[in-house]
Amino acid sequence: MSEAKFSPGTLVSARGRGWIVLAGSTDDTLRVRPISGSEEDQTLLYLPLEPEPVRPDYFPAPDPRQLGGHDAALLLRDALLLSLRRGAGPFRSFGQIAVEPRAYQLVPLLMALKLDPVRLLIADDVGVGKTIEAALILRELLDRGDVDRSVVLCPPHLVAQWVTELEARFNLQAVAVTASSAKRLERGIPPGMSLFQVYAHTVVSLDYIKSQDRRAHFLHHCPNFIIVDEAHTCAGNGQGRHQRYELLRALADEPNRHLVMLTATPHSGDDASFYRLLGLLDRDFERLEDAAGADRDRLRNRLGNHFVQRRRPDISEWQESDLFPRRETKELTYLLTGDWEVFFNSVLDYCAQIVASGEGDAERQRLNFWGTLALLRCAASSPMAAVLALRTRAGEELGPDERTQILDRLFDGDADGLVDDDVEPPVATGDSALAALVTQAERLAGQAGDPKLKVVSDHVADLLRDDFHPVVFCRYIATAHYLARHLAKRLPTAAVEVITGELPPEEREACVARLGDVEGPRVLIATDCLSEGINLQEHLDAVVHYDLSWNPTRHEQREGRVDRFGQSRSVVRATLMYGVNNPVDGAVLEVILRKAERIRKELGVPVPVPDQGHTLTQALLKAVLLRRRGAPANAEGKQLDLFEAEWNSAEEKAKANRTMFAQRRLKPDDVLPEWHKSLAAIGSQEDVRRFTDRALTRLGSGLEPMRRGFKAATASLPEDLRERLESVGLTGTLRIDFRYPAPPPCRPVQRSHPLVTVLAETLLERSLTSAVADTGDPSVLGRVGCWVSAAVRARTTLALVRLRHQLVTRQGRRENTLLVEEATGIAWVGQIGERMSSPEALALLASPPIDDVPPHVREREVTRALTWLADQESQLEQFAAERANALLDDHIRVRAAAFRDEKSDTRERSTRVDAFLRPDVIGVFVLLPKVS
């Protein structure tokens, strides 16, 4: 590509208007955006075909006729700030996103910026914000010009959520590629093209793309940036996981491809799977499993550049102590009595008999044992689950994969798809003794007085009275419906919804959204199909574990659906239910769950249960059932002792890992100053709220405060503005809020929300193109003004300016030039012209006037200021150069933070910032002191 005659940032005149030249231009073709227009208005100018020569242009200076008041000046300032999309700070993406990331969420971004290619495993705690961290990296690399296409690979039930997140919060329009959508998408593309070429950003179901026939096509056309969600499901055993791993292995073998993997459970107790996962970052990391001494230390130090794992205590030093709610936990017990106690004891006796029996071949004995455990779990869940389990028979012939799936479902393993994990497992035996149990279960299923059901009903009612909205997690589908029917009768004023694996992902999302639209009491009954990846913090704030999980990770995943980044409540509640007279609950609690909780509290990091092949859980349950039969459980006791030793060893390893992978080399003091500068430069949440209210009010509408959020009516806005809003799906009366997340049923509004961008761009464009302010059009703001202000002690001339710089980055032989823009202010105080720069200068506009001035004085002062400013070209150029140097210092400081203690990266990296020395003067305002 040849070098353009007009470099990025240059102003040119063509087709009767002014344009800003953008990056990506050549000698013959200019990529341009109107000086006063939006990013969506950019176009290409092919110079040989232009009817008139394209010439250099200059930004039009304010005119004395463009007179306005203080309100217009403040609106003009905010419209300029909020219309910037190519911000000048060290983080290029902040102008394009609709969420304010927290400072600690910048750590993975800083790690990514020092890697080429980016290879990261982000294993932050549940609810910390891994989706935001990964999408920030993608958005930043896109805005830096380092990548142009992307794909998110995730389990099928998370596809719709990723599409929504990317569009709503990162201004990226991605398409979903699943088994149901792929053929439809392919029908609309030209022959010979791949949908991964046609659509720049896609979210792809792992289960759809992993098969051999699709994998080859995907590998050939795959984008150069990949995010893998729930990456731990791609490195284990089993046919489904093996296919996923082979896909990722082939993708990772492309040396220039960027790969960001996300998981809250990188190590689920299986060492081999964990090291395979690390090997996707670099094949050398697989050797960590067997490495020792200096070689292991060297590999671990290298891994620290690619692996970040932080728990909530690690985030407190980032001045984010109040970011997450306080979790109040409670244990709730129930006592099985009457017919329910008789039935459960009958189940326990039957299971103990099967375990104690030594008759039959080993395979039949193993199948019977699994069947008894299936019955035991379902009976403890609900009579309805027991009925379904007892009525279902497993096939006599089971392959290795089917056996693994049964074990995962029985023991709450980390199965690939939690979607199918809530189906009642079959009782894999045809024993005639089960007939009596079937009769008992069927009678209880239609009988009132279930003690477990009564305890949870009372507890949910108490939560609702305390203004909490709970999600109640059940183990099985039948239990979820059984509980929902009862709660709907018990709580007639509450909205009760049920979500299980029966529903496809899009219907689950719709169900959550429907519940969120309810302003009164809300209760969600769900199985573990919602315990991974689905966010509930916008609508719910309490978790009840109706069925005890045998895997502590699942408890944390469940609670992490509401206790996560974005929860508006300061307190969330979590309740663990178990049966007092259920010996299995007692054993699982004491041996597994309480120990896991102790480790998590002491260490701050959950340590997975070392239960490969579920040997621990099997030994534990056999010991319980054999004790019930009065038989010794020597072998099982030895297995439990071995487990204790292995878990203690895993705990010590986790202690050694925590400091390194919490990335404490990146200090808050290195990042927070740049973070606060970025917020000031692009507009904070409060800036967005103030601007939206003032802009709507000026244009004939306004914000109407509600108990939750605001109403914003669009019907009274000017017709052309309504049409622009309708084109982005905003019609009628909007329910909005400026917090993240917005309280239901409000839509969250941030700086890049269409409502804000349309208002800001409309006001700015019309104000800069109108010759006079008094046109009768409320969307035209004055560019000059004069008033008396308490914020000044001497006559002060303030210029609102837009600066343009070329940001040139070089890495090795590759050089990249980007246009960046900055909205700022410069003020001169008194007769000698003492200079004041942003942010102090911009802050002067926030102070309301304390008095007006006569028209003739206003006109005289404005004319005087414009004449004086026309002679200050050298000062404006000096200011532009100073801002360019300050911007360069910011970039260097952030890069230094990212590269601290980095010795392995020897590639040449450099940054240069070149200022366009003639800033765009957007507005000029004279502030007069109060006369005593």
N, C-alpha and C positions, 0 to 999 in steps of 0.2 A: 504494500500500500504506500503510495507516495505521500509526501508531507503536504498538508493543506496550506494554501496561501493565507487563508483566514484561520488562525488557530482557535481552539476552543476558548470561548469567553469573549471573542471579538464581536462588536456590534456591526451589523451590515444593514443596508437599505435595499429592499427588493419588493417588487409587486406592490409598491405604494405604502409599505409599512416597514417598521424596524424589527430586526430579528437578532437573537443571540446565537452564535455558532456553537454547536455542541461537539463533544468528542465523537469520533467515528467519521469525520469529514475527510474528503480527499481533495486533490486539485480540481477535479471536475464536479464533485458532488458535495454539497454542504448539507449536513444535518442541522436543522435550525429550530428554534422555538421563538414565538413572538416575544418581544421585550416585555409586553404587558400581559401575556397570555399564560396558559397553564402547560404542564408537561404533556397533557393529552393533545395539545394543539401543535406539537412538533411535526415537522414535515421535511422533505428532501427538496433541495434546489439543484437541478442539473444545469450547471452554468452554460454549456453550449446551446441550450434550448431556451434560456431566459430571454424574453423580448427586449429587456433593458439590462444594461450591465449592472452587476451587483457591486455596490460601492460601500466603503466604510461609513459608519453612521455614528451618531452621538445620542446619548440619552437626553430627552427633552427636559430642560430645567423647569422648575415651578414658575408659574406666572402669577403676578399680583391679583389677577381676576379669579384665581382658584382659591378663594378665601373661604375658610371654614372655622369652626369653633373648636373647643377643647375635646368635646366628644368625638368629633370627626378625626381629630389628630390621634387620639388614643385608638380608635378603630383602625386608622391607617397603619399605625405601628403594629398592632396585633395581626392585621391582615397580611402585612409584609412578613412577619415572623412565621405565621402559620402557612403561608403559601410556599415557603422554601422547601424544596425536595433534595437539593444538592448541598446539604449543609457542609460548612467548612471545618468542623471539628475533626478530631482524629478518628472518630467513628462515623463512617460515611453513611450508614444506613438509618440513622435516627430520624431523619426527616421523612422516611417512607413507612414507618411503623405506627401502629395504633395502640401500642402498649408501652408503658414506661418500665423498662427492665430495671431491676434492682442492681446495685453495684456488684454484688457477689455473682450475679448472673453474667457479668462481663468476663469472669475468669476463663471459662472455656473459649470465649472469643479471643482473648489475649493469647491463650495457648495455640489456637488455630492460626493466628496471624504470624506465628514464628515457624510454622510447618509448611513445607511444600514437597509433596502434596499434604493436605490435611488428613491426618489419620488420628481420630480421637475416639476414646471410649468414655462416655459421660455416664457415671454410675451414681449420681447424686440421689439423695433420699427420696422416697415417695412424696410427691407434693411440692418439692423444692422448685420445680419449673424446668425440667429437662427439655420439654417441647420448645419453650421460649429460647433456651440456650442454644439448641440446635438450629432453630429457624433464624436466630440472630446471626449465626455464622453464615448460613446460606445467603441471607439478605445482604450482609456486609460484603461477601465475595462477589455477589452480583453487582452491587453498586460500585465496587472497585474495578469491575471489568475483568475479574479473574475467572469467572465462570459465566456461562450463558444458559445452561439448562440444568435441570435437577430432577431427581426422583426420590420419593419417600417410599421405602418398603416397610410394610407393617402387616400384622395379622388382619384378616378381613374385617373384624368387628371394629377396627380403628380407622378404616379408610375415610369414612364420612367425616369423622372428627378432625382428621388431619387436613382435609380439604377446607373445612370451615375455618380452622385455626390459621392456615396460611392466607386465606383471603381476608378474613375479618381483622387480623392483627398484623399481617406483614405485607399486605397489598400485593399478594401473589395469587394469580388465578390459576389454580391447578385443576386437572381433571382426574376423576377416579377411574382406575383401570382394574376391573374385577371380572369375574367369570360372566356376570350379567351385563356389563357395560362394554367390554372389549370389542365384540362384534359390531355393535352399533357405532362405536367410534371409528372402527376400521372402514366401515361402509362410506364414511364421509371424507376419506382422504384419497389423494391421487394414487393411481397404480404405481407400484414400485416404491412407494414411500412407507416409512414406518410411523406409527402414531407417536413414537418417542422422538421423531424428527419434527412432526407437525406441531405437537404440543410441547411447549418449552418446559412446563412443570407438570409432573404427574404424581399421583399417589397410587401405588400399586399393591394389590393384595399379594402377600408372600405365597399363599396357597395357590393362587392362580398362576403365578409366574415361575414357580419352582420346578414344574414338570419339565422333562427332558425336551419335549418338542417345542416348548415356548422359550426355554432357557437360552438356546443357541441364538435365536432371533434377538432376544433382549440383550445378550452380551455383545452382539454386533452393533446395536444401535443405542446402547445405554448412555445416558448423559454423563457428564464429567464430574457431577457432584451427587453423592448418595447419602441419604439418612436412613438408618435401619432402626426402627423402633422395636422394643422388646427383643433386643438382640440375643438375650440368653436362650431364646427358643430356637436359635439357629445353630447351636453348637453341641447339642446333646445327642443321645442315642435315639433309635427308633427311625422308621422309614421316613416319616414326614420331616423330622429334624435333620436327617441325613441329606435329603434333597435340598433343604434350605441352606445347609452348610456348604454343600457343593456349589450352589449358586453364588454365595458370598465369597467362597474361596476363589472362584473364577473371576469375580469382580475385583477382588483385592489384588489379584495377580497382575492387573494392569497398573504399571508403576506410577502413572501420572494421575490416577483417579483419586478424587477426594472422597473420604469415607468417614462418616460420623455415626457411631453406634450408641444407642441409648438403652439403658436397663437400670432398674433399681436393685436387681439381684444378679450381679455378674457372676457370683459364685454361689450356686445353689446346693453345695455339698458334694458335687462331682468334680474332682480335680481335673480329670481329663477334659471335660467339657469347658472348664474355665480356661485352661491353657490353649485349647483350640480357639476359643474366643479371642484371647490375646494374640494368637498367631495371625489373626486377620489384620491386626495393626502392622505387624512385621513378623515374618516367619521365625526370626530369631527368638521371639518371645515364647514360642512353644518350648524352647529348651529350658525355660525357668523351672519346669517340673522336675528336671533331673540335675540342673546346674548346682554348683556348690562353690564356696569360697569367693575368690576375687571375680570369677566369671559371673557368678550369680549377682554379686553387688553391682557389677558393671551393667548387667542386663536390667536390674531393678532401677538403677539411675536413669537409664534410657527410657524405660517404661514410664517413668515419672513425667516425661514430656508428652505422653500420649494418653494418660489415664488420670481422670479426676473423679474422686469419690468423696463426697462431703455429706455429713449429717447435720442436723439442725444446730447442734452446739458449735460446729465449725463456722456457722454463718453469723454468730453473735458478734464477732469482732468486726464485722462489716457494718456496724451501726444499724443492724436490722433486727434488733431484739424483739420488737413489737410486730414483726412482719407476719408471724404465724400465730394462730390462736393458742390459748392454753387448753390443753386436753385434760378434761376431768374424766377419770376412769372409775368404774364401779363394777362390782361383781354381784350378780343377781342369781340366787339359787332357787330351784324348785324341788319339790318332793313328790315323787310319784306315789299315788295312793290308790286304794280300791282296785278297780278293774285294770287301770293303767299299770299299777305296780305288779299285779298278777301276770299281765301279758309280758311286761319287760323281763320279769324274772324267768318266765317260761322260755323266752328267747335266750337269755343268758345260760340257762340250764342246757338248752339244746346245743348252743354253740360250744359250751364246755365239754359236752359229751362228744361232739365231733372232734374237738382238738385232742381229747384224751384217748380217742380210739386209735388203735394202731393197725386196724385191719385194712385190707385192700392194698393195691399197688400205690407207689409213691405219687404218681401223677393224679390218680383218683383222690388220694388224700389231700393233695395240694388244691385240687379244684373244689373239694368240699370245704376246705378251710376258707378259701376266698368267698365261697357262697355264704358261709356262716357270718363272715365279717360284713358282707353286703347286707345281710339281714339285720345284724346288730346295729349298723349305722343308720339304716332306714327306720328301724323300730325306735331308736333314740330320737330321730328327727320328728316323725309324726306317724299316726296310724295310717294315713293315706299313703305315705311313702312306703310303709311296710307292706301294704296291700299290693302295690304295684311291683315291688321287689319279689314278693312271694308268688305272684302270678307269672313272673318272667323266668324262663329257663335259658341258660347259656348253652350254646352248641357244644356237642361232645368234642369236636375237633377244633382246637385253638392253636393258631400259629404263634410264633414268638412275638410278633407285633401286637396281636390281639391280647396276649397275656400281659404285655407291658402296659397296654392301654387300660386293662382292667385294674392292674395294680395301681397305676397313677390315679384312677378314679376312686379307688377304695381308700387310698392313703393320702389323698390331697397332695399328690405330687405336682410338679410344675409341668402339667400337660401342655402341649402346643396350643390347643384351643380350649379355653375355659367355656366356650359356647356349648360344647357337648358334655361338659363335665358335670352338669347338674341333672342328668338323666339318671333315674334310679337304676343301680346296677342289678344284674340278674342274680338270683340265688341259684348257683350252679350245681344243683343236686335235685334228684327226683325223689328224695326220701319221703316216704308216706307219713312220717311223723309231723311233716309240715302242715298237714291238712287241718289239724286243730289250731295251729297258729294262724292259718289263713282265716278261719272262722272268727277267731278272737279279734284279729285286726279289722276285719270287715265290720264287726259289730261296733268296735270303738270308733271307727271312722265316721259313723253317723250318730254318735252319742255325745251328749253334752257333758261338761264337767272335766275336760282335759286340764290337769293341774298346770302343765307347762304353758298351755295356751292362756290360762287365766293370769298367770304371773306376768307374761309379756304384755297382755292387754292392759293390765293395770299400769304397768311401767310406761307404755306408749301414751296412755292417757295423761300420766303425770308429766311426761315430756312436753306434750302439747299444751298443757296448762302453764308450763314454764316458758312457753313461746319458742320451743325447739321443734324442728321438723326432721324426724328421723328417717333413716333408711335401715330396714331390718333385713339382715342377711340370713338366708336359709340355705341349707345344703342341697336340697332337691326341689325339682319343679312341683311335684305334688304337694310338698310342704308349703311352698310359697302360695299356691292357690288356696290351700286349706286355711292358712293364716289370714290371707287377704279377705276371704269370705267372712271369717269371724270378726276381723277388725272393722270391716265395712258396716256390720250390724252394730257392733259395740260403739263405734264412733261415727254416727250418722252425719255430723257437721264437717267431718274431715274428708279431704280428697285422698283416696287410696288407690294407688296404681301398682301393677305387678309387672316386673320385667324378668324374664327367664330366657334360657337359651332357645326356647321355641321361636322367639321373635328374631327376624333378621336385623342386622345392625341399624339400618335406617329407621325401622320401627321402634327400636330401643331409643334412638336419639329423639324421635318424635314424641315418645312417651315421656321422656325426661323434660322436653320442652313444654309439653302439655301440662305437666305437673308444675313447672315453673311459672306458668301463667296464672296459677291459683294464688290469690292473695291471702286466703285463710289458711287453716291448718292443713298440712301436707304430710302424707306418709307414703313411703315407697317400700314395697316388698320386693326383694331381689335375690337372685342366686349369685354365685361367684362369676357368672358371665359379666357382671359389672364391676368386679373387684380389681380389674386390671385395665388401665388406660382410659376409662370413662370418667369424666370430671363431673362431680355433683355439687361442688362447693358453692355454686351460684344459687342453688335452690334448697339445699339441705345442710344441716349442721349437727347431726347426731347419728351415731351408729350403734345398732344393737346386734350382737352376735347371737341370733336365736339358736343356731346350731354351732357347737364347738368345732373348730377346725383342728385337725391333727397336725397341721403345718403352721408354725408361727408366722411364716412369711405371709400367708393368706390373711391373717388377722391384721397385719400392718397394711397390706394392700387394701383391705376393706376400709379401714379407718382413714387411709390416705385419700380416699375419694372425696372426703369432706374436709379433712384437716390438711390443707394444702395452700400453696400460694394463690391468693385471690379470695380466700374466705373472709367475708366481711364481719363475721361474729368474732368477738374477742375470746370467746370460750366455746369449745365444742365438747360434746359428751360421747363417751364410748362405754358401752355396757357389755360385759361378758356373762353369758348365761350358761349354767351347767347344772346337772342333776345331783343332788346330795346323795341319793341312794343309787347312783350309777357308778359302779367301780371302774368302768372304762374311762369315763370323764375324769375321775379322780386320778387315775394313773397317768393319763395324757397331760393333765394339768401339772402334776408334780414333777414328772420326769422330763417333759419337753417344754411346755409353755412357760412355766414359772422360771425355769432355768434360762430360757431364751430371753425372757423379760429382764432378768437380773443382769445378764451379759449386756443387753442393749442399754440399760440404764447406767451401768458402771463404765462401759467402754464407749458408749455413744454410737456404736456400730453394731448392727445385728450380725451375728455369726451363724451361718446356715447350719442346720442339723446335719451331722455326718451320717446320713441314712441312705447310702447308695443301695439300690435294689430294695429299699424299704425293709432292710433286715432288722433295723432297730424297732420299728413299729410292730412288725410281726412278732419279734421276741417279747416286746412289752405286752402285747395283747394275749399271747399264749401264756405268759406268766400269770396274768390276771385270771384268765379262764381256768388254768390248771389249779390255781389256788382255790378257785371256787369249787372245784371237784375234789379238793383235798390232796391232790397229787403234787409231788415236788416239781420244781421248775429249775433244775440245776443248770441245764444248758442255756436256758433263757437268762438266768441270772448272770452267767459268765458273759453272755452277749451284751447285757446292759452295762456291766463293768467295763468292757472293752469300749463301748460307746462313750461312756463318761470320759475315759482317757482320751479318745479321739477328739471329743468336743473341746476338752481343755486345751489340747494341742492347737486346735483351730483357733481358739480364743487368743492364744499367745501370738500366733501368726498375724491375726487381725490387728493386735496392738502394734506390732512392728510396721504394718502397712499404713496405719491410719495417718501418721504424720506426713509421710511422703506423698500419699495420693490425695490428701486434703489440700494440696497445692498452697502451703503456707509461704512458699517463696514469693508468691504474688501478694503484696501487701496492700491493705486498704488505702494507705496514704498515697500510694502510687496511682490509684485509679479514681478515688473519690473526687479529687479536684477537677479532673477532666469530665467526670460524670456530671457534676454540678454545673460546669460551664456549658455542657451540651444541652442540659435542660433549659438553662437561661437563654441559649441561642435559638432553640427551636420552639420554645413555648411549653410551659408546664401545664399540668392538669387544671390549675386555677386560671391560667391564661386562657385556656380553651373555654372554660365555663363562662368567664367574663365576656370574652369576645362573642360567643354564640348568643348570649343574652342581649348584649348591646346591638349586635348586628340584626337580630330578628326584630327587636323593638324598633330600630330605625326603619326597617322595611315593612312595618305594619303588623308584626306578630309579636313574639316575645316568649319568654319561658314562664309557665305557670307552675309554681311549686306544688308538689303533691306530698302525701305522707311518705311515699317512696319515689324519689326522682322528680322529674318535671314533665309537663306536657308542652309540646311545641306544635302549634297549628300552622299548617302550610297553606291553607285555603286563602288567607288574606294577603299572601305575598304577591309581588308583581308576577304577571303571567309568564314572562320569559324565564324568571327564576324558578317558578313552579315547574315549568317544563324541564329545566335542567335537573331539578330534584327528582321528577318523575322518571327521567331517563336512568337514574341510578336506584330506582325502587323506593323512593321516599315520597309517600303521598298521605293525604289526610292529616290527622292529628297524631304526632309521634309521641311515644312514651320513652324518654331517654334519661340517662344519668351519666355523670362524668367520672364516677368511680369505677375501678376494676376489681371484681366484676360488678356489673350493675345489679341492683336488687330487682328481682322479678316483679312485674313483667317488663321492666325497662330494657332498652337497648343501650349497650355501653357506647359512649361517644368519646373518642380521643382525637388527636390532632389530624390524623389522616382519614378520619371518618368522612364519607361523602358530604354530609351536612356541613361540616366545617370547611372542607376544601372548596365546595361550591360557593359558600358565602364569602370566603377569603378571596378566592380568585375573581369572583364577580365584582366585589368592591374594589379590589386593586386594579383590575383591568379597566373598569369604567372611569375610575378616578384619574388614572394616568393618561387616558386617551381623550378626556373631555377638556376643552379649552377653558371652560369656566366652571366654577362649582355650583353656582345658582342656576341650575337647569330645571328644577322641579323634579328631578330624578333623585330619590333618596339614596340610591346606590352610588351616587357620585359624591366622594368625600373631598373636602378642601385640602389642598396640599400646602397652604400657607395659613398662618394665623397669629394672633397676638392677644394675650390676656395677662392679668395680674395674678401672680402665683406666690404662695407662701414658701415654696421650695427654693426660692432664689433671694439673694441679698443685693444683687446688682443686675442690671440689664443683661440678659443672657440670650444669645442666638444659638438655636439648636437645629442641627441638620440631621434628618433621618436619611441614612444612606444604605445602599446595597453595594457590597464589594464583591468583586469577582476575582478569583485566583486560578491559576493553573497548578494543580497538584501533580508533580511528576515523581513517580516511584520507579526505581530501577532495582531489579534482582537478577544478578548474573548479567546475561546479555539482553534480558527482556526489559523494555521500558514502557511504561503506561502513563498516559497523560489524561487527566480528568479535569472537568470544570467543576469548581466548588464555589458556593455563594454564601455570603454572610450578611445578615441584617443587623445593623448597629447604629449607634448615634455618636455624634461629635458636637460639642458645645463650646462656645467662647464666652467668657464671663467678663463683663465690664469693658471699659474703654480700651484697655491694653490687650484685650483678647486672650486672657489666660485660658488654656485649652483644657477641656474636661472630656474624657472618652467613655465609651460604654464599659460597664453597664450603668455607671452613674448618670450618664447623659440620657439614656433611655428612661431611667427611673423618673426623671423630671416630668415626663408626660403623664405619669400616673397620679401626680398631685392635682386635685381639682382646682379650678380657678377660684380665687376669693373675691374677684371683682372683674368687671368688664371695662373696656376702654371705649371712648367715643370713636365713631366710625372714621373720622378724619385722622385721629391718632393711629388707629389700627393700620390704615392704608399707608400712612407715612412710615411707620415702623417696619412694615412688611417690605415696602419698596426699598427702604434703606438697607435692610438685611440682605435682600437679594442682590442689590448692587455691590454691597461689601463682599458677599460670598463669591461673586463672580471673579473677584480679584484674589481669591485665596486658593487658586489652583495648586500652588506649590505646597501649601499646608495639607490639602486633601490628598495629594500624591504622597506626601511624607506619611500621612496617616495610613494610607493603603499599604505602603511598604512596611510600616510598623506592625500592622495587623498580619501581614504575610509572615513576618519574622516570628510573631507570637504564635501563629498557627504552626509554623515549623517546629518551634520549641515544644508545643503540645504533642505533636506527632513523635518527636524524638523521645520525650518523657514517657509516653505510653509504650513506645517500642522498647525503651530501656527496661521498663517494668516487665514486659513480656519476655525479654531475653536475659533477665538476671540469672546469673550462675549458669548460663547456657554455654557449654563448651563444644557441643557436638555440631553446631550449625556454623559452617565456615563460608557459606555462600555470601557473596557481596550484596548488601542491601543498602539502599540510600533513598532519601526523600528530598525533594526540592519544591519550594513554593514560590511561584512567580506571580506578583500582583499586577493586575491591570490598573494602571496608575490614575485613571480617571473614574472615580466612583460614580454610581448612579445616585443623584440627589433626589430622593423620593419626596421629601417635604422639608419646609423651613418654617420654624416657629420662634416667635420672640416672646420671652417671658419677662415681665416687668415686676420689680419688687413693689411691695406695698409702701405707699408714701405715708410717713408719720404725720 
